[in-house]
Amino acid sequence: MAGKERAVRPAILAAGVFAAGLVLALVPVLRGALVIGKHEGDTLHLADIVLRMADFGQLPHLDFMTPIGIGAVWPIAIFAEAGMGFGHAFFAAQALVAALLFLPAIRAASSRLPGGLAWALALYVIVLCLAMVHGEANAASSVSMHYNRWAWAMAYIAVPLAMFEPLGRRRPGLDGVILGLMLAGMAMVKVTYFAAFLPAIVIALVARRDLRTLGVALVTGLAVAGLLTLLLGMKFWLGYLHDLATVAASERRAAPGEDLGGVLALPAYLTGTLTLLATVIFLRQAGRMTEGMVLLFLVPSFVYVTYQNFGNDPQWLVLLGIIALALRPETGVTNGFGWRLGTALTLAGVMAFTLGAASVVNLVWSPFRMAFTQQEAPRPLLSMRPQDSDVLVEGARLYRVAMTIAGDRPGMPYADYAELADRDEPGVLNGEELADCEISTGMDAWFETAAHDLQGAGYGGSSILVADLFSALWLYGDFRPVRGAAPWYYGGVPGLAAADHVLVPLCPTGLSARNAMLEALGTSGFTLTEERRTASYILLKPVAP
């Protein structure tokens, strides 16, 4: 039973977790490069943000539009600015985040959980910091959504500190500082985690009458906000709110996966949802009224974060398993059906661990997989930047151009089925309907071709806004990033006023993004004068009204 297990010694726990973290941090570096097996577009998006910061001193929300918090990219930008290639800067940033969360993880685990559960919590926090995939069961390495892992790591520290009584005496000063820092970190990495977990954490502290810890956490969070305001100014916060509001209102990215009902009740999630609700009921029946109530308030936190993240991976399952096993009652406690609640909670915890096992194994193994898995004909993703050639992708994924063309538009063989196809309206540029065409692979071939042609035509050194999902043309040639533009397009025409030219791909990497930007351009009041047309793009000069 959890109540009879010995408390773990913090020094021994720290030594073991440090050794494990050191291995996970160093193993992928043995490969000599950041090897990507999927989500090249997400990697390019991250590189665009980080290298704007490192090369030009730009800041999120002030100089370019993104809903991602500065805490998700600042650690990488620090090392990139210091001269590391983007791949090694990512490795170093992961290690830095793990180092920053190391002592808070040890405190949360050793002060709230006994024995093996303390080890499970602390080790999983470090795994979330250092993994080379965001989760799920797909084994291909990816840096996509690294900030989700970092935010989950902070949530794994904050929730036990708020929910459980300490195994020893209360230390409200220490625990309050850690809680305040974890909540501030979530807000600066990805604000949806802060919004989702703050209510449950406050309720937990109030229900446990741990108001001193709550007060210290509040003061700590406000101190962090004040320090950032001194460093970045009030305009930073206003820009952050503007970018978040833009994405929340965007039809393209507000919920990048299953709908909310699906995350609760689809076959892939229903068993986890039922296990979560059963654990709430069993805790209440076992006399753990406060913890059961807090877990009930965590249900919307878990579900909302899962719903809001691409892939809808329920990373809360491991935490649920730890909670269920940690709060098992003494032998003999039963409910109205005569069920032994210690056994019921054990089964719930095992079920939660089982449901989350595929994702956990994927996360744990990912640094080793990156180090020892060989790719066929690897090529640098940032092919025109020798200093950042340490990000490798299979050459075929970057240069084998696959284009999807609508075959039911007017003049096409299947035009008779256009009404049944129910397609969106085509993109329109200056009254001209553009073909429905989208590039699904071969991203580097597109960027290199466009950059080479533009430089040959004398447009080198200019800032070019690309009407597409990505605005990373500047990473592939002698161009300047457009100030105010969005490295990942969410809506509107951010950066238009600062652009020297607008490039409209005839076959973009994101058809819906191109067409949405064309629609926004049409209502912007700017005049777009065609300057150059090739087989792959149209270049225009924007003139303000």
Protein Blocks (a to p, Z undefined) as FASTA:
>chain_A
ZZlpccddfklmmmmmmmmmmmmmmmmmmnopacdfbhklmmmmmmmmmmmmmmnopaeh
kloccfbdfklmmmmmmmmmnopafklmmmmmmmmmmmmmmmmmmmmmmmmpgcjlmmmm
mmmmmmmmmmcbfbdjbfbdcfehklmmmmmmmmmmmmmmmmpccfbdcdfklmmmmmmm
mmmmmmmmommlmmmmmmmmmmmmmmnopaklmmmmmmmmmmmmmmmmmmnojmlmmmmm
mmmmmmmmpmklmpgcddfklmmmgmklmmmmmmmmmmmmmmmmnopamlmmmmmmmmmm
mmmmmmmpghiaafklmmmmmmmmmmpccehiacfkopafklmmmmmmmmmmmmmmmmmm
mmmmmmmmmmmmccehiadfblmlmklmmbccdfklmmmccddddfkbghiaklmmmmmn
opacdddeehiacdddddfbhklmmmmmmmmmmmmnopghiacddddfblclmmncccdd
dehiafbafbdjehklmpfbdcddfbdfblklmmmmmmmmmmnopacddfbdcfkbccdd
dddZZ
